[in-house]
């Protein structure tokens, strides 16, 4: 079991278990199976007869509750392979763990989970499956992607990846974009509108290193974009304030873009615990009843 | 605006440093991988105008700060700008020459002139700044440099001299001091009473600026004892005190000046002297005082506004007439002269009272002991015996082979001015000698030449001896036929050979007249100098500086007085006539000369060229203000200094 699995299980077991509930529950749904009760499960679905007979708590799973199709869209472009300080994970490493944890969470709730990794094109794609073996496959894909990370300079094309992901879900489902969003807004905006038109929900987890937000680098330097190779000379002290304003404006633009498209948007700092952003993102989804 | 250290303006080249940094800041070699370059580029693009202005402002602030520091280091001075932003004046080098000669002690308006001059000089120290270089030079040449406070104290302590000093020399010294400074416009500030006698001729002080303060004060009437002469210098024991008193201003012919003559601790005489048309009066006091040995005396007038010249000192030696023994071979004329002197009381025939010794008048070949008046032998055959006798007696002279032929003798005069005048008025012509034995000095010969033939000595006087190079015989020389012969012999016996235990060794009269503070050759045989208060100091070296206070200072050897140093002010110092201001300017040759009688204008003139005020402090303040402004503009940068945590950023070389 790799590090991704360990961390993902720890995150799910420790913080997220029971958080997710299917938004499509109802009296007309068809019973599928029982599963052990987990703290946080709605008590309405506890099978009391089994509890009385066998002295163990199980909850009833309905077919409709497990038919959520979620596709995790992970940005593996070179810009993700960066960290502001050696004591932190790179954005990609953080995103991998987050993705794995999210997949585990969904799979444990009988949701079908797929994965799309992309940079300048879609590098890998897993069709959504609800079986637990899907998680191992997903983690395997992530491990392989890690071995290939940072190879060559490639732009990330999140819009194309989102559209590709949407095509992998036949029914309305959930598309989770995990990216640093160092890409143009318009293609993403267009893709969002298309996805929403197809009935899919969209959640964006914007991965940010604190050094990217605050520009904590000092001195004068030639800043080089690892993806495009663009070079910008700058005196950090001179430009820091303006940079922070610009970043704030960019984040606000992304938030507006996703909100306008009906999606959710969460900023995930790589120095924050894994559970916190997920809790925020999916608690909000649950509250809104989508 | 000028600069006192213009070379330091080169520091202004340092202004190129922030300029170069500004121009080269974008050429840094440090490469940093940074994914969010798009945000950075957008920030620069959106804020580029503000950033450029800010960077330009920073560059200007830094360049101006460096330029201001460079200007401050170059010590800028400016009259116009200085009047607005600075105080004081540019660093100055001022050498103050304070005239403290005797004439400045005169009372005018109830106050000594010197006090007025000191107050004026104090004004310079009061106006001086800590960066100024100041010196004080007094009329006697004494020099002191230091801070304004030290110079002020020194000026306050200045006392009037007992004499004139040498003001031109003091001014020249002051000019040298002022020139020695690095200041561009050295100044010699002279404070004087403008006494005409103090500024003889033209004093060249070179390339300095001379500013003279000479107050427009009236010269008060001044009466002075201008000369005192004991005649002869050594009394046996008869003599005369001849003095001259003068009235330099306010002269009224027929004025009577009361005087008093003292000798030792007693009054020798009192009287009045009448001023004649030349403004002088003569005093003559004859006496045969009972005092013996070296005695000091004074001639005094009643006090007037200038007290320092109302008394004049003299010294003389008083003793018994010498016991003289004339040997027969010296000839009838010398024997007759001695007899006449004995009859007149100027010499004695004996007996001798120790420690005095009799004076022998002998031919050289019969010399046995000193003291002696020695003549050459009549017979050339006795030449060898004469030289052997001279050697035995310790006389460092020898007689050479006889030289014949008439030759004129020069220098034979009597100490008695009346007799000398009578001699010079006679029509008998010069004294001649047809036979002489050239006097040959030995290595140790130290003597005075009393008469000579051509360049060769004919009569020499040394310790205990006087040698005449010819026999005193009318067939050899006309000298014994002259009226001045007997007085001359008397002078020789009294002044050269009598009382040897109380003389400097037979040379001169033993009395040295000097001005206060004068430097003279130390008299041989003098070991100590006895002050009027009885204290004494040991003399050393080859020169002797006369005391500054007038009086009689006895020269001592082995505890006994052997001579006297008589210190009196120069007679010219009593003439208080002043030089008009513009005429005084003509007594100096300098780069610029300005004479002022007004204290305020004079002080202003001293610092006039330095009215350019120093601006270094102003420019330092401006530089600090610029640096503060620069730090305010860059304070965010300073605040972010601790953000070195970005060391983990991957950097491309």
Interface residues (C-beta under 8 A of the other chain):
Chain A: X78 X79 X80 X82 X83 X84 X85 X86 X87 X91 X180 X182 X211 X212 X215 X216 X217 X218 X219 X220 X221 X222 X223 X224 X225 X226 X227 X228 X230 X231 X232 X233 X234 X235 X236 X237 X238 X239 X240 X241 X242 X243 X245 X246 X247 X250
Chain B: X25 X26 X27 X28 X29 X30 X31 X32 X33 X34 X35 X36 X37 X38 X39 X40 X41 X42 X43 X44 X46 X47 X50 X51 X54 X55 X634 X636 X637 X640 X641 X643 X644 X645 X646 X647 X648 X649 X650 X651 X652
